[in-house]
Amino acid sequence: MKSLVVYSSQSGNTEKMARAAYEALPDPKEIHPVENAPDPSNFDLVVVGFWLKAGNPDPKTQEFLKKVTGTRLFLFSTHGAAAGSAHANKAMETAKSLAGGARVIGTFDCQGEVNSELLKKVKERPNPPEWIDEADTAVGHPDENDLKALQEKIREALSREGL
Ligand SMILES: Cc1cc2nc3c(=O)[nH]c(=O)nc-3n(C[C@H](O)[C@H](O)[C@H](O)COP(=O)(O)O)c2cc1C
C-alpha cells in the first residue's frame, strides 16, 4: 500500500498535524504541501489536511479534492471553531462531496490557533462570524493530544481496512 499525505497550511497548524499523520502511516509514503501535490491516483490511500476559510475547506484544498477519485481518502481539518462543531462538520461534509469519487475511510478535526491580529480584526467587524468566539479556546492547538488523537484515528481506519 502506497500512501500520500497532502496538506494546506498558512500558519503551520495543519502542517503540524500532517507531519503527525505521516508518522502514523506505514512505508511507502510521501508527504507534500498541496501546492506540490503529485497525482493522487497513483496512491492507495490519500490523507488530506486542510484549514477552514470562511466556513469551507481552504480554496487550494477544494481544487485538489476534485482530483481525488477511485482511492481511499482520510480527511482532517484544523479550524478556529470548536472541535466537532456544526461549523466544522459542515466544512468536512463539503470536503467529502468535493472528493465524491473517493472512498472516505475516516475523518478528524481539531482547533488550530488563529492568528491573533486576524482574530482581533474579525471580532471588530459589525457582524462577526459565529465561530469567532469559539476561536479563543483554539490558543495552543493543535497540541500533543490533538496530534495523538489524529494518529489514533488513522490507525483505526487502517485497521478497519485490513491494512
Ligand atoms: C482568512 C482566514 C479565514 C478563516 N476562516 C475560518 C472559518 O471560517 N472558520 C474557522 O473555524 N476558522 C477559520 N479560520 C481559522 C483557521 O482555519 C485556523 O486557525 C487554522 O488552524 C489555520 O491553519 P494553518 O495554520 O494550517 O494555516 C480562518 C483563518 C484565516 C486566516
The ligand as an SDF file (V2000), in Angstrom:
LIG
                    3D

 31 33  0  0  0  0  0  0  0  0999 V2000
   -8.5190   34.2000    6.3560 C   0  0  0  0  0  0  0  0  0  0  0  0
   -8.9030   33.1990    7.4250 C   0  0  0  0  0  0  0  0  0  0  0  0
  -10.2150   32.7380    7.4710 C   0  0  0  0  0  0  0  0  0  0  0  0
  -10.5890   31.8110    8.4390 C   0  0  0  0  0  0  0  0  0  0  0  0
  -11.8840   31.3490    8.4580 N   0  0  0  0  0  0  0  0  0  0  0  0
  -12.2470   30.4310    9.3990 C   0  0  0  0  0  0  0  0  0  0  0  0
  -13.5760   29.9090    9.4170 C   0  0  0  0  0  0  0  0  0  0  0  0
  -14.4350   30.2310    8.5950 O   0  0  0  0  0  0  0  0  0  0  0  0
  -13.8890   29.0350   10.3890 N   0  0  0  0  0  0  0  0  0  0  0  0
  -12.9870   28.6160   11.3430 C   0  0  0  0  0  0  0  0  0  0  0  0
  -13.3700   27.8220   12.2110 O   0  0  0  0  0  0  0  0  0  0  0  0
  -11.7120   29.0700   11.3430 N   0  0  0  0  0  0  0  0  0  0  0  0
  -11.3310   29.9510   10.3860 C   0  0  0  0  0  0  0  0  0  0  0  0
  -10.0200   30.4170   10.3570 N   0  0  0  0  0  0  0  0  0  0  0  0
   -9.0390   29.8670   11.3180 C   0  0  0  0  0  0  0  0  0  0  0  0
   -8.1160   28.8200   10.6780 C   0  0  0  0  0  0  0  0  0  0  0  0
   -8.8690   27.8520    9.9540 O   0  0  0  0  0  0  0  0  0  0  0  0
   -7.3080   28.0770   11.7500 C   0  0  0  0  0  0  0  0  0  0  0  0
   -6.5550   28.9670   12.5320 O   0  0  0  0  0  0  0  0  0  0  0  0
   -6.3980   27.0280   11.1240 C   0  0  0  0  0  0  0  0  0  0  0  0
   -5.8800   26.1760   12.1190 O   0  0  0  0  0  0  0  0  0  0  0  0
   -5.2710   27.6330   10.3110 C   0  0  0  0  0  0  0  0  0  0  0  0
   -4.5000   26.5670    9.7920 O   0  0  0  0  0  0  0  0  0  0  0  0
   -2.9900   26.7600    9.2820 P   0  0  0  0  0  0  0  0  0  0  0  0
   -2.1650   27.2040   10.4760 O   0  0  0  0  0  0  0  0  0  0  0  0
   -2.5990   25.3990    8.8250 O   0  0  0  0  0  0  0  0  0  0  0  0
   -2.9930   27.7680    8.2080 O   0  0  0  0  0  0  0  0  0  0  0  0
   -9.6360   31.3400    9.3910 C   0  0  0  0  0  0  0  0  0  0  0  0
   -8.3150   31.8270    9.3230 C   0  0  0  0  0  0  0  0  0  0  0  0
   -7.9450   32.7230    8.3580 C   0  0  0  0  0  0  0  0  0  0  0  0
   -6.5050   33.1980    8.3110 C   0  0  0  0  0  0  0  0  0  0  0  0
  1  2  1  0
  2  3  1  0
  2 30  2  0
  3  4  2  0
  4  5  1  0
  4 28  1  0
  5  6  2  0
  6  7  1  0
  6 13  1  0
  7  8  2  0
  7  9  1  0
  9 10  1  0
 10 11  2  0
 10 12  1  0
 12 13  2  0
 13 14  1  0
 14 15  1  0
 14 28  1  0
 15 16  1  0
 16 17  1  0
 16 18  1  0
 18 19  1  0
 18 20  1  0
 20 21  1  0
 20 22  1  0
 22 23  1  0
 23 24  1  0
 24 25  2  0
 24 26  1  0
 24 27  1  0
 28 29  2  0
 29 30  1  0
 30 31  1  0
M  END
$$$$
